[in-house]
Amino acid sequence: MILGLDHIAIAVPDFDAAIRRFASDLGMQFDGTEDVAAQKTRTAFFPAPGARIELVHPLGGEGAIATYLEKRGGGLHHIAFRTDDLDGDVARLKALGYRFTTEAPTAGAHGSRVIFVHPKSADGVLIELAQHAAGAHE
């Protein structure tokens, strides 16, 4: 079941400058970075009440974020919702006709399992469903 907003992801072409902007200029708490090999991203985390802001940058210049930045430049990449039953939500949404960008969930940040709803199934918005290990980022 979808539990609520998990994070908003922003694709950034200059990772260090974006971190400085959010931490120093905007005064947000910076909770570090993580390389997410399965998603080919380097991610910076900024907690906000009820959710997080995640800055995503291509890891090694590859992957979906690299393609996104080439085509569109920096900006809002996706919104993510937290779920307590990823497999059940995927099955339910597939039965309703939703398409996904992959056939099955993959590894996400902080040991989570994630899958993305294709933007063509959601009015042009890329939506991530994320299930975290018990007690992580809830």
C-alpha positions as CSV (number, residue, x, y, z in Angstrom):
1,M,0.0,0.0,0.0
2,I,1.2,3.5,-0.8
3,L,2.1,5.2,2.5
4,G,3.0,8.7,1.4
5,L,5.6,10.9,-0.3
6,D,9.1,9.5,0.1
7,H,11.3,12.0,-1.9
8,I,11.5,14.4,-4.7
9,A,14.5,13.8,-7.0
10,I,16.3,16.6,-8.9
11,A,18.7,15.8,-11.7
12,V,21.8,18.0,-11.3
13,P,24.6,18.5,-13.9
14,D,27.1,19.8,-11.2
15,F,26.8,17.6,-8.1
16,D,29.1,19.6,-5.8
17,A,27.6,23.0,-6.8
18,A,24.1,21.6,-6.2
19,I,25.0,20.3,-2.8
20,R,26.5,23.7,-1.8
21,R,23.3,25.4,-3.0
22,F,21.0,23.3,-0.9
23,A,23.3,23.1,2.2
24,S,24.9,26.5,2.3
25,D,22.7,28.8,0.3
26,L,19.3,27.3,1.3
27,G,20.4,26.1,4.8
28,M,19.1,22.6,4.5
29,Q,20.5,19.7,6.5
30,F,22.9,17.6,4.4
31,D,22.7,13.9,5.2
32,G,25.6,12.7,2.9
33,T,25.8,10.9,-0.4
34,E,25.5,7.4,-1.7
35,D,26.6,5.9,-5.0
36,V,23.7,3.7,-6.2
37,A,25.3,1.4,-8.8
38,A,22.1,-0.3,-9.8
39,Q,20.7,3.1,-10.8
40,K,24.0,4.5,-12.1
41,T,23.6,7.5,-9.8
42,R,25.4,9.5,-7.2
43,T,22.8,10.8,-4.8
44,A,22.9,13.5,-2.1
45,F,20.2,13.5,0.7
46,F,18.5,16.5,2.3
47,P,15.8,15.5,4.8
48,A,12.6,17.7,4.9
49,P,9.6,17.2,7.1
50,G,7.8,14.1,5.9
51,A,10.1,13.4,2.9
52,R,13.5,14.1,1.4
53,I,15.1,16.1,-1.4
54,E,17.5,13.9,-3.4
55,L,20.0,15.4,-5.8
56,V,20.8,12.8,-8.5
57,H,23.9,12.9,-10.7
58,P,25.1,10.3,-13.3
59,L,27.7,7.9,-11.9
60,G,30.5,7.6,-14.4
61,G,28.5,9.7,-17.0
62,E,26.1,6.8,-17.8
63,G,22.5,5.8,-17.2
64,A,19.1,7.3,-17.3
65,I,20.2,10.5,-15.4
66,A,23.0,11.2,-17.9
67,T,20.5,10.8,-20.7
68,Y,18.0,13.0,-18.9
69,L,20.6,15.8,-18.4
70,E,21.7,15.6,-22.1
71,K,18.1,16.0,-23.3
72,R,16.6,18.4,-20.7
73,G,19.3,19.8,-18.5
74,G,18.9,19.9,-14.7
75,G,15.5,19.9,-13.1
76,L,12.8,17.9,-11.4
77,H,13.4,14.2,-12.4
78,H,10.8,12.2,-10.4
79,I,8.6,12.0,-7.3
80,A,8.8,8.9,-5.2
81,F,6.2,7.3,-3.0
82,R,6.9,5.0,0.0
83,T,5.2,1.6,0.0
84,D,5.0,-1.2,2.5
85,D,4.2,-3.8,-0.2
86,L,6.1,-3.0,-3.4
87,D,5.3,-6.3,-5.1
88,G,1.6,-6.0,-4.3
89,D,1.5,-2.4,-5.6
90,V,3.2,-3.4,-8.8
91,A,0.8,-6.3,-9.4
92,R,-2.2,-4.0,-8.6
93,L,-1.0,-1.2,-10.9
94,K,-0.1,-3.7,-13.8
95,A,-3.6,-5.1,-13.5
96,L,-4.9,-1.5,-14.0
97,G,-2.8,-1.2,-17.1
98,Y,0.2,0.8,-15.8
99,R,3.5,0.3,-17.5
100,F,6.9,0.4,-15.7
101,T,10.4,1.3,-17.0
102,T,11.7,-2.2,-15.9
103,E,10.1,-5.6,-15.5
104,A,10.9,-6.0,-11.8
105,P,12.1,-3.8,-8.9
106,T,15.8,-3.1,-8.6
107,A,18.1,-1.9,-5.8
108,G,17.8,1.7,-4.7
109,A,19.5,3.9,-2.1
110,H,19.8,2.8,1.5
111,G,19.1,-0.8,0.7
112,S,15.6,-0.1,-0.7
113,R,13.8,-1.8,-3.5
114,V,12.4,0.5,-6.2
115,I,10.6,0.5,-9.5
116,F,9.5,3.4,-11.8
117,V,6.1,3.9,-13.3
118,H,6.5,4.9,-16.9
119,P,5.6,8.6,-17.5
120,K,3.2,7.6,-20.3
121,S,1.1,5.9,-17.6
122,A,1.1,8.9,-15.3
123,D,0.4,12.1,-17.3
124,G,4.1,12.6,-18.1
125,V,5.4,12.3,-14.6
126,L,8.0,9.7,-13.7
127,I,6.9,8.1,-10.4
128,E,9.1,5.9,-8.3
129,L,7.7,3.4,-5.8
130,A,10.2,2.6,-3.0
131,Q,10.1,0.0,-0.2
132,H,12.7,0.5,2.5
133,A,14.1,-2.0,4.9
134,A,12.3,-2.0,8.2
135,G,13.0,1.2,10.1
136,A,15.0,2.9,7.3
137,H,13.9,6.4,6.3
138,E,10.3,6.1,7.6
